[in-house]
Amino acid sequence: MITSRDNETLKLVRKLLGQRKHREETGLFAVEGEDLVDAARNAGIRPVHLLVAGETVDAELLARVSMLPHPGRVIGVYRRSDLPTEARDTCLALWHLADPGNVGTLVRTADAFGACVALSDGCADPLSPKALRASVGAIFRVPQVGWDERPGACVALAAHGGAPLHEVDLSPPVTFLLGAEREGLPEPQRAGCLEVTVPLPGAAESLNVAAAGAIALYELTRARPRGSGRG
């Protein structure tokens, strides 16, 4: 059992939870809580390290490295290279989304509709603690594909001025392109894409990006034959 705060595994976990740079340099990431560790296990992904309070590590020491208000009793360390990468015929492409909560929520949404995810440079880290919690374990099931590997036609979601989403042909393979809420999508990214808008009969000027992504994927399920979710 680990009983020293200077233990190298505990030092690693602290850095993985707190520093994107260290996650990128090592190719590792850490998840907190039994639900996320169970999600990894159910997806067949084995941990590099598994720290369990009172079993493999002193409970107080584990609580000290936690980033949760109420620390869980387990932390797992995993390899990024073990996450799924296979292509699917539907994709959410996220351009410069800075909020890790939105990134994690969209990963969860992609999981619900059988889609993959592509993240541009400049997006929040999907393996940060906040994004992982928002994904509710979907990070272990949803493939992440390269930005240049997005499938099919590009459908760019715009807050205003696009064709009504429910009126366009959404036959897969297709990629829904979503931009940061304030800046939206720059012209070079919209080039070659069909621009669509979710009609809003209420007073709100626009939708949260995660809500827009969920509506787009739901509309796609209405527009295609049942049973054709994954490529």
CORPEMO-V936827 format. One record per residue. N is the residue number from 0. RES is the residue in three letters. PHI is phi as a letter, one per 40 degrees, with the letter a starting at -180 (999 if undefined). PSI is psi in degrees with one decimal (999 if undefined). D_FIRST is the distance of its C-alpha to the first C-alpha in Angstrom with 1 decimal. Layout:
n;res;phi;psi;d_first
N;RES;PHI;PSI;D_FIRST
N;RES;PHI;PSI;D_FIRST
This chain:
n;res;phi;psi;d_first
0;MET;999;140.4;0.0
1;ILE;c;124.4;3.8
2;THR;b;2.6;6.2
3;SER;b;133.0;9.3
4;ARG;c;-14.9;11.9
5;ASP;c;8.5;13.2
6;ASN;d;137.7;10.6
7;GLU;c;-33.9;13.0
8;THR;c;-39.8;11.7
9;LEU;c;-39.4;12.0
10;LYS;c;-41.3;15.3
11;LEU;c;-46.2;16.4
12;VAL;c;-42.8;15.8
13;ARG;d;-46.7;17.8
14;LYS;c;-38.7;20.6
15;LEU;c;-37.3;20.8
16;LEU;c;-30.1;21.2
17;GLY;b;-15.7;23.7
18;GLN;b;115.1;25.7
19;ARG;c;-38.6;27.9
20;LYS;d;-42.1;28.7
21;HIS;c;-35.8;25.1
22;ARG;c;-41.4;25.0
23;GLU;c;-37.8;28.3
24;GLU;c;-37.9;27.5
25;THR;c;-20.6;24.3
26;GLY;g;16.9;25.5
27;LEU;b;159.8;22.2
28;PHE;a;159.1;21.7
29;ALA;b;141.8;19.1
30;VAL;b;144.9;19.8
31;GLU;b;136.2;18.6
32;GLY;h;148.8;19.0
33;GLU;c;-34.2;19.1
34;ASP;c;-45.2;22.7
35;LEU;c;-40.1;22.4
36;VAL;c;-39.4;19.5
37;ASP;c;-38.1;21.7
38;ALA;c;-41.3;24.6
39;ALA;c;-44.7;23.1
40;ARG;c;-43.9;22.2
41;ASN;c;-25.3;25.7
42;ALA;c;-0.2;27.2
43;GLY;g;20.2;25.5
44;ILE;b;120.7;23.5
45;ARG;c;143.6;20.1
46;PRO;c;152.1;17.3
47;VAL;c;-40.5;16.3
48;HIS;b;142.4;12.9
49;LEU;b;112.9;11.7
50;LEU;b;119.6;9.4
51;VAL;b;123.4;9.5
52;ALA;d;129.5;9.5
53;GLY;g;-6.9;8.1
54;GLU;b;-55.1;6.6
55;THR;b;-10.5;4.5
56;VAL;a;146.4;5.0
57;ASP;d;132.1;6.9
58;ALA;c;-39.1;10.3
59;GLU;c;-38.1;12.5
60;LEU;c;-40.4;11.0
61;LEU;c;-39.2;11.5
62;ALA;c;-31.6;14.9
63;ARG;c;-30.0;15.9
64;VAL;c;-11.2;16.0
65;SER;c;150.8;17.7
66;MET;b;9.7;21.5
67;LEU;c;147.1;22.3
68;PRO;d;-35.8;24.2
69;HIS;b;92.6;22.1
70;PRO;d;140.3;18.6
71;GLY;c;179.0;17.4
72;ARG;b;6.7;14.2
73;VAL;a;140.3;13.7
74;ILE;b;131.3;14.4
75;GLY;b;143.4;15.5
76;VAL;b;131.1;16.8
77;TYR;b;161.0;20.0
78;ARG;c;132.4;22.9
79;ARG;c;-34.3;26.2
80;SER;c;-14.2;28.0
81;ASP;c;-7.8;26.7
82;LEU;c;152.9;28.5
83;PRO;c;146.6;32.0
84;THR;b;3.6;35.1
85;GLU;c;146.6;37.9
86;ALA;c;149.7;41.1
87;ARG;b;166.3;42.5
88;ASP;c;-0.1;46.1
89;THR;b;138.6;45.2
90;CYS;a;143.0;43.4
91;LEU;b;116.6;42.6
92;ALA;b;122.1;43.1
93;LEU;b;120.0;41.8
94;TRP;b;111.6;43.6
95;HIS;f;38.1;42.1
96;LEU;c;117.1;40.3
97;ALA;c;-20.4;38.5
98;ASP;c;114.3;36.8
99;PRO;c;-27.1;33.4
100;GLY;c;-41.4;33.9
101;ASN;c;-41.4;37.1
102;VAL;c;-47.5;35.6
103;GLY;c;-39.7;32.8
104;THR;c;-38.9;35.4
105;LEU;c;-32.1;37.7
106;VAL;c;-42.9;35.0
107;ARG;c;-40.1;34.6
108;THR;c;-42.6;38.4
109;ALA;d;-38.7;38.7
110;ASP;c;-41.6;36.3
111;ALA;c;-29.3;38.6
112;PHE;b;11.3;41.7
113;GLY;g;33.0;40.5
114;ALA;b;165.9;40.9
115;CYS;b;176.0;39.1
116;VAL;b;140.0;38.5
117;ALA;b;132.8;39.7
118;LEU;b;132.1;38.7
119;SER;c;163.7;40.9
120;ASP;d;142.7;39.9
121;GLY;g;-5.9;39.6
122;CYS;c;155.8;37.8
123;ALA;c;151.6;34.7
124;ASP;c;119.4;31.5
125;PRO;c;-10.8;30.8
126;LEU;b;10.8;27.1
127;SER;c;156.0;26.8
128;PRO;d;-42.8;24.9
129;LYS;c;-42.2;28.3
130;ALA;c;-40.2;29.8
131;LEU;c;-42.9;26.8
132;ARG;c;-40.3;27.0
133;ALA;c;-28.4;30.8
134;SER;c;-17.3;30.6
135;VAL;f;41.1;28.7
136;GLY;g;-9.6;27.1
137;ALA;c;-22.3;30.5
138;ILE;d;-26.4;29.2
139;PHE;c;-6.8;27.8
140;ARG;b;-24.0;31.2
141;VAL;c;122.0;33.8
142;PRO;c;139.7;35.0
143;GLN;b;122.2;35.4
144;VAL;b;160.3;38.5
145;GLY;c;153.0;40.1
146;TRP;d;-34.6;42.6
147;ASP;c;6.3;45.4
148;GLU;b;15.5;44.3
149;ARG;c;137.3;45.2
150;PRO;c;149.0;47.3
151;GLY;g;-161.2;50.9
152;ALA;c;152.7;53.1
153;CYS;c;126.8;51.8
154;VAL;b;110.9;52.4
155;ALA;c;127.4;51.8
156;LEU;c;120.7;51.2
157;ALA;b;146.2;53.4
158;ALA;c;-34.0;53.7
159;HIS;a;152.8;57.5
160;GLY;g;-7.2;60.3
161;GLY;c;172.5;58.8
162;ALA;c;144.6;60.2
163;PRO;d;130.0;59.1
164;LEU;d;-41.1;55.9
165;HIS;c;-6.1;57.3
166;GLU;b;-3.3;60.4
167;VAL;b;158.5;58.9
168;ASP;c;118.2;58.2
169;LEU;b;32.4;54.4
170;SER;c;127.8;54.5
171;PRO;c;158.6;51.4
172;PRO;c;143.6;50.2
173;VAL;a;147.4;49.8
174;THR;b;127.1;47.6
175;PHE;c;123.3;47.6
176;LEU;b;122.7;47.3
177;LEU;b;137.3;46.1
178;GLY;b;172.4;46.2
179;ALA;d;145.7;44.9
180;GLU;c;-37.8;46.5
181;ARG;c;-48.9;48.3
182;GLU;c;-24.9;49.4
183;GLY;g;-153.5;49.7
184;LEU;b;127.9;50.4
185;PRO;c;158.8;52.4
186;GLU;d;-44.5;55.5
187;PRO;d;-31.6;54.2
188;GLN;c;-31.0;51.5
189;ARG;c;-19.6;54.0
190;ALA;d;130.4;56.5
191;GLY;g;0.4;57.0
192;CYS;b;150.8;55.3
193;LEU;c;122.3;56.9
194;GLU;c;130.5;56.4
195;VAL;b;158.2;55.9
196;THR;b;141.6;55.5
197;VAL;c;114.2;54.2
198;PRO;c;134.0;57.3
199;LEU;b;104.1;56.5
200;PRO;c;-12.2;59.1
201;GLY;c;-164.6;57.5
202;ALA;c;-18.6;57.5
203;ALA;c;139.6;54.3
204;GLU;c;-27.6;55.0
205;SER;a;171.3;52.0
206;LEU;b;152.8;48.8
207;ASN;d;142.5;45.2
208;VAL;c;-35.1;44.2
209;ALA;c;-37.8;41.7
210;ALA;c;-41.3;44.4
211;ALA;c;-41.6;46.9
212;GLY;c;-39.5;44.6
213;ALA;c;-41.8;44.0
214;ILE;c;-41.2;47.8
215;ALA;c;-44.3;48.6
216;LEU;c;-35.9;46.3
217;TYR;c;-42.2;47.7
218;GLU;c;-36.1;51.3
219;LEU;c;-40.4;50.5
220;THR;c;-29.2;49.5
221;ARG;c;-24.7;52.9
222;ALA;c;-9.9;54.8
223;ARG;b;164.3;53.6
224;PRO;c;147.1;53.8
225;ARG;c;141.8;51.2
226;GLY;g;3.8;48.5
227;SER;b;36.9;48.6
228;GLY;c;-44.2;45.4
229;ARG;b;149.7;43.5
230;GLY;c;999;44.8
